[in-house]
Amino acid sequence: MEAAEAEAERERGQHRRELRRKAKEAQEAYDELPRLREEVRALKLQVRQLLEELESLTSRRGASAASVERMQATYQQSRSSNSRPGSSGRGQ
């Protein structure tokens, strides 16, 4: 009987340690969210700026506006496929 109680206590201890480890990992991930959201915002802004620069350069060179539109459409398509259902697409 004593051995069974000792085994049960050992298992409870392992379970508590695992819960603490998981809680720590979850908190670290949660704490990292604001930084990652800001990084995503900055990258989206950079993409927009680069697309505008590309459009400006290609219009000066007489390049096809259709090629710029295709690149913009590709970017828009990748943005929409990356957003989650029910998400506004904004980092909240």
Summary of the structure (lengths in Angstrom):
residues: 92
radius of gyration: 25.3
end to end distance: 53.8
largest distance: 87.2
contacts: 177
relative contact order: 0.06
helix: 85%
strand: 0%
